[in-house]
Amino acid sequence: MTEPRVTVVIPVRNAVDKIGTCLEAVLSQSLQPIEVIVIDGRSTDGTVEKVRQFPVKLFLQEYGACAAARQIGLDNTEGDFIALTDADCIPSRDWLRHLVSHLEEGIVGVGGGIENIGEGLWLRSINTAQNTFLGGGSSIQTRLFHEKRFVRSISASNSMYRRKDLVEVGGFNIHLSGADEAELGRRLVKRKKGKLLYVPSALVVHDHGRNLKEFARNMYYYGGWRRECGVWDLPAVPPLLAPLVLASLIFTPWIVLSLLGLYLIAVMAEGLKLAIQQKEFRFFLTIPVVYLVEHTCYVLGFWKQTILPRRMPGREKL
């Protein structure tokens, strides 16, 4: 039986310390890809030289962000299936086999499980907080669920599509700076009348390597990206409610103060619960801070892009 023809596409920028591990994992798959395409976005740290040590196709990107890089990959692929991951991800050995085996009739995209890792108190706090409903909602990009399910969006860090489907819907939106996978998923579902499937067994380990300041910046940008790509789903609800909260603060401040009190109780309670579960009692203080930073920066980014729309910075780390 002929094996599926899979191409792996990896955008990269300034990841010389991580791209090697990623490529080793991709090239060691139980289902061998017919090609691996790496698109470098103007790296300055030796990433290009590192990539050239591996048997992969390398393209140098002169414009755009990650969506534009993926489009370069799509334009130059020979595979029937396109798998996406990032330079700071380490796919499990059966990653490609699990993804392609679930790309059945009626399924237009498959996303796999993402295990976020990292060392240091703040990075562990961020990963732990985002793996909860309060921090990650139903997002499979930040939460590791253990059962298959249909989803509204799959992550560009771990996903697979049919090449012909991508071509038929116009490929990747190269004008978007980030969160482009949400916009792509919406187009595929609408035009191909299919569904997006989450498969936890198609696992990648994601080593963000970010601190609290970088996390705050990324959440600010992510709020702007969600507004920029025009995907109106659950993550857009808190920013849309923000003006009502501000209006209530003027006319009925006691309501807002009561809600704020409930919110603080909720994040502190979640911090205490996670501190006990993880046996890391510093989480009682750090987890609430992560929630506050995440929610505040996301809302600010969303409304900044709404009121003063402009080209957002491209996604480098998430």
VEXDREN-2710 file (C-alpha; in Angstrom, 1 decimal):
% VEXDREN-2710
k/r/px/py/pz
1/MET/0.0/0.0/0.0
2/THR/1.3/3.4/-1.0
3/GLU/2.1/5.7/1.9
4/PRO/0.5/9.2/1.9
5/ARG/2.6/11.9/0.3
6/VAL/3.1/14.4/3.1
7/THR/5.0/17.7/3.1
8/VAL/6.0/19.4/6.3
9/VAL/6.1/23.2/6.3
10/ILE/8.0/25.1/9.0
11/PRO/8.4/28.9/9.2
12/VAL/11.4/30.0/11.3
13/ARG/13.0/33.2/12.5
14/ASN/16.0/33.4/14.8
15/ALA/15.6/29.9/16.3
16/VAL/19.1/28.5/15.9
17/ASP/19.0/26.8/19.3
18/LYS/15.7/25.0/18.5
19/ILE/15.3/24.3/14.8
20/GLY/17.8/21.5/14.8
21/THR/15.8/19.5/17.4
22/CYS/12.6/20.2/15.5
23/LEU/14.0/19.0/12.2
24/GLU/15.5/15.8/13.8
25/ALA/12.1/14.9/15.1
26/VAL/10.4/15.6/11.8
27/LEU/12.9/13.6/9.8
28/SER/12.6/10.7/12.2
29/GLN/8.9/10.2/11.7
30/SER/7.4/6.7/11.4
31/LEU/5.6/8.0/8.3
32/GLN/8.4/9.7/6.4
33/PRO/7.5/13.0/4.7
34/ILE/8.4/13.2/1.0
35/GLU/9.9/16.7/1.7
36/VAL/10.4/19.2/4.5
37/ILE/10.2/22.9/3.6
38/VAL/11.7/25.5/5.9
39/ILE/11.0/29.1/5.3
40/ASP/13.3/31.5/7.0
41/GLY/12.0/35.0/7.8
42/ARG/15.2/37.0/7.7
43/SER/17.0/35.4/10.6
44/THR/20.2/37.0/12.0
45/ASP/21.4/34.4/14.5
46/GLY/22.8/31.6/12.3
47/THR/19.4/29.8/11.8
48/VAL/19.9/29.6/8.0
49/GLU/23.3/27.9/8.4
50/LYS/21.8/25.4/10.9
51/VAL/19.0/24.5/8.6
52/ARG/21.4/23.9/5.7
53/GLN/22.9/21.0/7.7
54/PHE/19.7/19.0/7.1
55/PRO/18.2/17.4/4.0
56/VAL/15.4/19.9/3.6
57/LYS/14.3/22.6/1.2
58/LEU/15.1/26.1/2.4
59/PHE/13.4/29.3/1.2
60/LEU/14.3/32.8/2.2
61/GLN/11.2/34.9/3.0
62/GLU/11.4/38.6/2.0
63/TYR/7.9/39.7/3.0
64/GLY/5.1/39.1/5.4
65/ALA/4.7/37.1/8.6
66/CYS/4.0/33.4/9.3
67/ALA/1.0/33.1/6.9
68/ALA/3.1/34.4/4.0
69/ALA/5.8/31.9/4.9
70/ARG/3.3/29.0/4.9
71/GLN/2.1/30.2/1.5
72/ILE/5.6/30.0/0.1
73/GLY/5.6/26.4/1.4
74/LEU/2.3/25.6/-0.2
75/ASP/3.4/27.2/-3.5
76/ASN/6.5/24.9/-3.6
77/THR/5.2/21.6/-2.3
78/GLU/4.9/18.3/-4.1
79/GLY/2.9/16.6/-1.4
80/ASP/-0.8/15.8/-1.3
81/PHE/-1.0/16.6/2.4
82/ILE/0.5/19.7/4.1
83/ALA/1.5/19.4/7.8
84/LEU/2.4/22.5/9.7
85/THR/4.5/23.0/12.8
86/ASP/6.8/25.6/14.2
87/ALA/10.6/25.7/14.8
88/ASP/10.2/25.5/18.6
89/CYS/8.1/22.4/18.4
90/ILE/9.2/18.7/18.8
91/PRO/6.7/16.3/17.1
92/SER/6.3/12.8/18.5
93/ARG/7.4/9.9/16.3
94/ASP/4.0/9.0/15.0
95/TRP/2.8/12.6/14.6
96/LEU/2.3/12.6/10.9
97/ARG/0.8/9.1/10.9
98/HIS/-1.9/10.1/13.4
99/LEU/-2.7/13.3/11.6
100/VAL/-3.1/11.8/8.1
101/SER/-5.0/8.8/9.3
102/HIS/-7.8/11.1/10.7
103/LEU/-8.0/13.3/7.6
104/GLU/-11.1/11.4/6.4
105/GLU/-14.0/12.4/4.2
106/GLY/-15.8/15.4/5.6
107/ILE/-12.7/16.5/7.6
108/VAL/-11.0/19.6/6.2
109/GLY/-8.3/19.9/8.8
110/VAL/-6.8/17.9/11.7
111/GLY/-5.0/19.4/14.7
112/GLY/-3.0/17.5/17.3
113/GLY/-2.3/17.9/20.9
114/ILE/0.2/20.5/22.1
115/GLU/2.2/20.0/25.4
116/ASN/3.6/23.3/26.4
117/ILE/6.9/22.9/28.4
118/GLY/9.6/25.1/29.8
119/GLU/11.8/25.8/32.8
120/GLY/11.5/28.6/35.4
121/LEU/8.8/29.7/37.7
122/TRP/7.1/32.2/35.4
123/LEU/7.1/29.9/32.3
124/ARG/5.7/27.0/34.3
125/SER/3.1/29.4/35.7
126/ILE/2.1/30.5/32.2
127/ASN/1.9/27.0/30.8
128/THR/-0.1/25.8/33.9
129/ALA/-2.5/28.8/33.8
130/GLN/-3.2/28.4/30.1
131/ASN/-4.0/24.8/30.5
132/THR/-7.1/25.7/32.4
133/PHE/-10.5/27.0/31.2
134/LEU/-9.9/30.4/32.8
135/GLY/-6.6/30.7/31.0
136/GLY/-7.2/28.9/27.7
137/GLY/-10.9/28.5/27.3
138/SER/-11.5/25.7/24.8
139/SER/-8.3/26.5/22.8
140/ILE/-6.3/23.4/21.8
141/GLN/-3.3/25.6/21.3
142/THR/-2.9/26.2/25.0
143/ARG/-4.8/23.3/26.6
144/LEU/-4.0/19.6/26.2
145/PHE/-7.2/17.7/25.9
146/HIS/-7.2/13.9/26.0
147/GLU/-10.1/13.1/23.8
148/LYS/-10.9/13.6/20.1
149/ARG/-13.4/16.4/19.4
150/PHE/-14.6/18.7/16.6
151/VAL/-13.2/22.2/17.1
152/ARG/-13.6/25.7/15.6
153/SER/-9.9/26.3/15.1
154/ILE/-6.7/24.3/15.0
155/SER/-3.2/25.5/15.7
156/ALA/-0.5/26.2/13.0
157/SER/1.9/24.6/15.4
158/ASN/0.3/21.2/14.9
159/SER/-2.0/20.7/12.0
160/MET/-2.5/19.0/8.6
161/TYR/-4.6/19.8/5.5
162/ARG/-5.1/18.5/2.0
163/ARG/-3.1/20.5/-0.5
164/LYS/-6.0/20.6/-3.0
165/ASP/-8.4/22.0/-0.3
166/LEU/-5.9/24.8/0.6
167/VAL/-5.5/25.7/-3.1
168/GLU/-9.3/25.7/-3.7
169/VAL/-10.0/28.2/-0.8
170/GLY/-7.1/30.5/-1.8
171/GLY/-4.4/29.3/0.5
172/PHE/-3.1/31.2/3.4
173/ASN/-4.0/34.9/3.9
174/ILE/-0.6/36.5/3.5
175/HIS/-1.9/39.9/4.6
176/LEU/-2.6/38.7/8.2
177/SER/0.1/39.1/10.9
178/GLY/-1.0/36.3/13.2
179/ALA/-4.0/34.1/14.2
180/ASP/-4.2/33.3/10.5
181/GLU/-5.0/29.6/11.3
182/ALA/-8.3/30.7/12.8
183/GLU/-9.3/32.6/9.6
184/LEU/-8.1/29.7/7.4
185/GLY/-10.1/27.2/9.4
186/ARG/-13.2/29.3/9.0
187/ARG/-12.8/29.6/5.2
188/LEU/-12.2/25.8/4.9
189/VAL/-15.2/24.9/7.0
190/LYS/-17.5/27.4/5.1
191/ARG/-16.4/26.7/1.5
192/LYS/-15.6/22.9/1.8
193/LYS/-18.6/22.2/4.1
194/GLY/-16.4/20.2/6.4
195/LYS/-15.2/20.0/9.9
196/LEU/-12.0/20.5/11.9
197/LEU/-10.9/17.6/14.1
198/TYR/-8.7/17.6/17.1
199/VAL/-6.6/14.4/17.7
200/PRO/-4.6/14.4/20.9
201/SER/-2.4/11.4/19.9
202/ALA/-0.8/13.5/17.2
203/LEU/1.3/15.2/19.8
204/VAL/4.0/17.9/19.6
205/VAL/6.0/19.4/22.5
206/HIS/6.1/23.2/22.4
207/ASP/9.0/24.9/24.1
208/HIS/8.0/28.6/24.0
209/GLY/10.9/29.9/26.0
210/ARG/9.1/33.1/27.0
211/ASN/9.1/35.2/30.2
212/LEU/6.2/37.2/31.7
213/LYS/7.1/40.3/29.7
214/GLU/7.1/38.4/26.4
215/PHE/3.9/36.6/27.4
216/ALA/2.2/40.0/28.0
217/ARG/3.4/41.3/24.6
218/ASN/2.2/38.2/22.8
219/MET/-1.2/38.3/24.4
220/TYR/-1.5/42.0/23.4
221/TYR/-0.6/41.1/19.9
222/TYR/-2.9/38.1/19.9
223/GLY/-5.8/40.2/20.9
224/GLY/-5.0/42.5/17.9
225/TRP/-4.5/39.6/15.6
226/ARG/-7.9/38.1/16.5
227/ARG/-9.5/41.5/15.7
228/GLU/-7.4/41.8/12.5
229/CYS/-8.5/38.4/11.1
230/GLY/-12.2/39.1/11.9
231/VAL/-12.9/35.8/13.6
232/TRP/-15.9/36.4/15.9
233/ASP/-16.0/33.5/18.4
234/LEU/-15.6/33.0/22.2
235/PRO/-12.2/34.8/22.5
236/ALA/-13.8/38.0/21.1
237/VAL/-16.5/38.1/23.8
238/PRO/-14.5/39.7/26.7
239/PRO/-13.1/42.6/24.6
240/LEU/-16.6/43.3/23.3
241/LEU/-17.9/43.4/26.8
242/ALA/-15.2/45.9/27.9
243/PRO/-17.1/49.0/26.8
244/LEU/-20.2/47.9/28.8
245/VAL/-18.0/47.4/31.9
246/LEU/-16.5/50.9/31.5
247/ALA/-20.0/52.4/31.1
248/SER/-21.2/50.6/34.2
249/LEU/-18.2/51.9/36.1
250/ILE/-19.5/55.5/35.5
251/PHE/-23.2/54.9/36.1
252/THR/-23.4/51.9/38.3
253/PRO/-19.9/51.5/39.8
254/TRP/-21.0/49.1/42.5
255/ILE/-21.9/46.5/39.9
256/VAL/-18.4/46.7/38.3
257/LEU/-16.7/46.6/41.6
258/SER/-18.7/43.6/42.6
259/LEU/-17.8/41.8/39.4
260/LEU/-14.2/42.8/39.8
261/GLY/-14.2/41.3/43.3
262/LEU/-15.7/38.1/42.0
263/TYR/-13.1/37.9/39.3
264/LEU/-10.2/38.4/41.8
265/ILE/-11.7/35.7/44.0
266/ALA/-11.9/33.4/41.0
267/VAL/-8.3/33.8/39.9
268/MET/-7.0/33.6/43.5
269/ALA/-9.1/30.4/44.0
270/GLU/-7.7/28.9/40.8
271/GLY/-4.2/29.8/41.9
272/LEU/-4.7/28.1/45.2
273/LYS/-6.1/25.0/43.5
274/LEU/-3.3/24.7/41.0
275/ALA/-0.7/25.3/43.8
276/ILE/-2.1/22.4/45.7
277/GLN/-2.4/20.1/42.6
278/GLN/1.1/20.8/41.3
279/LYS/2.7/21.0/44.8
280/GLU/4.2/24.3/43.9
281/PHE/2.9/26.8/46.4
282/ARG/4.4/29.8/44.7
283/PHE/1.7/29.3/42.1
284/PHE/-0.8/30.8/44.6
285/LEU/0.8/34.1/43.8
286/THR/2.1/33.7/40.2
287/ILE/-1.0/32.1/38.6
288/PRO/-3.3/35.0/39.4
289/VAL/-0.7/37.4/38.0
290/VAL/-0.6/35.4/34.8
291/TYR/-4.4/35.5/34.5
292/LEU/-4.5/39.3/35.1
293/VAL/-1.7/39.9/32.5
294/GLU/-3.3/37.6/29.9
295/HIS/-6.8/39.0/30.1
296/THR/-5.8/42.6/30.4
297/CYS/-3.3/42.6/27.5
298/TYR/-5.7/40.6/25.3
299/VAL/-8.5/43.1/25.7
300/LEU/-6.1/46.1/25.2
301/GLY/-4.7/44.6/22.0
302/PHE/-8.2/43.8/20.7
303/TRP/-9.5/47.4/21.2
304/LYS/-6.2/49.0/20.1
305/GLN/-6.6/47.3/16.7
306/THR/-10.3/48.2/16.6
307/ILE/-9.9/51.9/17.3
308/LEU/-6.5/52.4/15.6
309/PRO/-6.2/49.6/13.0
310/ARG/-2.7/49.1/11.6
311/ARG/-0.5/46.4/10.4
312/MET/0.3/44.2/13.3
313/PRO/3.8/42.8/14.1
314/GLY/4.2/39.2/12.8
315/ARG/4.1/36.2/15.1
316/GLU/7.5/35.0/16.1
317/LYS/6.7/33.3/19.4
318/LEU/3.5/31.9/20.8
END
